[in-house]
Amino acid sequence: MVDKLHHILKRFPKNSESIRLLIAENPEFHALCKDYDDCIHAWQFWGQSTASEAETRVKEYRTLVEELEKEIDEALRAL
């Protein structure tokens, strides 16, 4: 999971300790972080793609990333 933490720790650097604790103790938060990492990778992939649907996919994944960031932020604030 360490490699999966890169994006979330980059986005929420002040919360690194809380993130590590929640990932270890909360399966739902762990899944949320995995989803976030997967969406970041997909967003980057489509951002470099020349496929006809790339622009649509970039928008979709950007929206998903923003929604996941809100969920992660809410979980961190609830501590």
C-alpha positions in Angstrom: 0.0 0.0 0.0 3.0 2.3 0.4 3.0 3.1 -3.3 -0.7 3.7 -3.2 -0.1 6.4 -0.6 1.9 8.7 -2.8 -1.0 10.6 -4.3 -3.0 11.0 -1.2 0.0 12.1 0.9 0.9 14.6 -1.9 -2.6 16.0 -1.8 -3.0 16.0 2.0 0.6 16.4 3.3 -0.4 17.9 6.7 -2.5 14.8 7.4 0.1 12.1 6.7 0.0 10.6 10.2 -3.7 10.5 10.3 -3.9 9.0 6.8 -1.5 6.2 7.8 -3.5 5.5 10.9 -6.9 5.5 9.2 -5.6 3.3 6.4 -4.3 0.8 8.9 -7.5 0.8 11.1 -10.4 1.6 8.8 -11.1 -0.7 5.8 -13.5 1.9 4.3 -10.9 4.6 4.4 -8.4 2.2 3.0 -10.7 1.4 0.0 -11.3 5.2 -0.5 -7.6 5.8 -0.7 -7.2 2.9 -3.2 -10.0 4.3 -5.3 -8.4 7.7 -5.2 -5.1 6.3 -6.4 -6.8 4.3 -9.2 -8.7 7.5 -10.4 -5.5 9.5 -10.4 -3.8 6.9 -12.5 -6.8 6.7 -14.9 -6.9 10.5 -15.1 -3.2 10.7 -16.0 -3.6 7.9 -18.6 -6.5 9.6 -20.3 -4.7 13.0 -20.1 -1.9 11.6 -22.3 -4.2 9.6 -24.6 -5.0 10.7 -28.2 -8.1 8.5 -28.3 -11.3 10.2 -29.4 -12.9 9.7 -26.0 -9.9 11.1 -24.0 -11.3 14.5 -23.3 -14.6 13.0 -22.0 -12.7 10.5 -19.8 -10.4 13.3 -18.5 -13.4 15.3 -17.3 -15.1 12.2 -15.8 -12.0 11.2 -13.8 -11.3 14.8 -12.7 -14.8 14.9 -11.3 -14.3 11.5 -9.5 -10.9 12.7 -8.1 -12.6 15.9 -6.7 -15.4 13.8 -5.2 -13.0 11.4 -3.6 -10.9 14.3 -2.2 -14.0 15.7 -0.6 -14.8 12.3 1.0 -11.2 11.9 2.2 -11.2 15.4 3.6 -14.5 14.7 5.5 -13.0 11.5 6.9 -9.9 13.4 8.1 -12.0 16.2 9.6 -14.0 13.6 11.6 -11.0 12.6 13.6 
